[in-house]
């Protein structure tokens, strides 16, 4: 245990938060010094944000990679129509799509 000032107590609370541990109960009165148990916990490693693209997303990206391809009948029938229907019906897509791909 270590007696510290407010800045070190803030760092202690931040490390607890990043480690996914519960925060200490705030005191009812402000003490001159706070007691912090040592050592400080290590942060939890971040989770990956996006799943790897599926083969369907890859096919759609390849289909729309050519300039002007989003306006062709072949592209519409090959997958753009299904994505358009899901988006206009306000349904959730099975796999996330990049915004640039959706805009095209």
C-alpha positions in Angstrom: 0.0 0.0 0.0 1.1 3.5 -0.8 -0.1 6.8 0.3 -0.5 9.1 -2.7 -2.0 12.4 -3.9 -5.0 12.9 -6.2 -3.1 12.5 -9.5 -1.6 9.1 -8.6 -5.1 8.0 -7.4 -6.5 9.1 -10.7 -3.9 6.9 -12.5 -4.8 4.0 -10.2 -8.5 4.3 -11.1 -7.6 4.6 -14.8 -5.5 1.4 -14.6 -8.4 -0.4 -12.8 -10.8 0.7 -15.5 -8.4 -0.4 -18.3 -7.9 -3.8 -16.6 -11.7 -4.3 -16.4 -11.7 -4.3 -12.6 -14.3 -2.6 -10.4 -13.4 1.0 -9.2 -12.9 1.7 -5.5 -15.8 3.3 -3.7 -15.3 7.1 -3.6 -14.7 8.5 -0.1 -17.5 10.6 1.5 -14.9 13.3 2.5 -11.8 14.3 0.6 -8.8 12.9 2.4 -5.4 14.6 2.1 -3.9 11.4 0.8 -5.3 8.2 -0.8 -4.2 4.7 -0.1 -3.3 2.7 -3.3 -2.5 -1.0 -3.3 0.6 -1.9 -5.3 1.4 -3.1 -7.9 -1.0 -1.5 -10.3 -3.0 -3.9 -12.6 -2.0 -4.2 -16.3 -4.5 -3.1 -18.9 -6.5 -5.7 -20.8 -5.3 -6.0 -24.4 -7.7 -4.5 -26.9 -10.0 -6.7 -28.9 -9.8 -6.7 -32.7 -12.5 -4.4 -34.1 -13.6 -6.0 -37.3 -13.9 -9.6 -38.4 -12.1 -10.6 -41.5 -14.1 -9.9 -44.6 -16.2 -12.8 -45.9 -16.0 -14.2 -49.4 -19.3 -12.5 -50.2 -17.9 -9.1 -49.2 -14.7 -9.8 -51.2 -16.8 -10.7 -54.3 -18.8 -7.5 -53.9 -15.6 -5.4 -53.6 -14.2 -7.1 -56.7 -17.4 -6.5 -58.6 -17.5 -2.8 -57.8 -13.7 -2.2 -58.2 -14.1 -1.1 -61.8 -15.1 2.6 -62.3 -18.8 2.8 -63.3 -19.5 -0.8 -62.5 -22.1 0.1 -59.9 -24.4 1.2 -62.7 -24.4 -2.0 -64.8 -27.2 -4.6 -64.8 -24.7 -7.4 -64.2 -23.4 -5.8 -61.0 -27.0 -5.3 -59.9 -28.0 -8.9 -60.4 -24.6 -10.2 -58.9 -25.2 -8.8 -55.5 -25.8 -5.1 -55.3 -29.6 -5.7 -55.5 -29.6 -7.8 -52.3 -27.5 -5.2 -50.4 -29.8 -2.4 -51.6 -32.9 -4.3 -50.5 -31.5 -4.9 -47.0 -30.5 -1.3 -46.6 -33.8 0.2 -47.9 -35.8 -2.2 -45.8 -33.7 -1.0 -42.8 -32.5 -4.5 -42.0 -29.2 -5.5 -40.6 -26.6 -6.9 -42.9 -25.1 -10.3 -42.1 -21.6 -8.9 -42.6 -20.4 -5.3 -42.1 -19.5 -3.4 -45.2 -17.1 -0.4 -45.5 -19.0 2.9 -45.9 -17.2 3.6 -49.2 -18.6 0.3 -50.6 -22.1 1.1 -49.4 -22.0 4.6 -51.0 -21.0 3.2 -54.3 
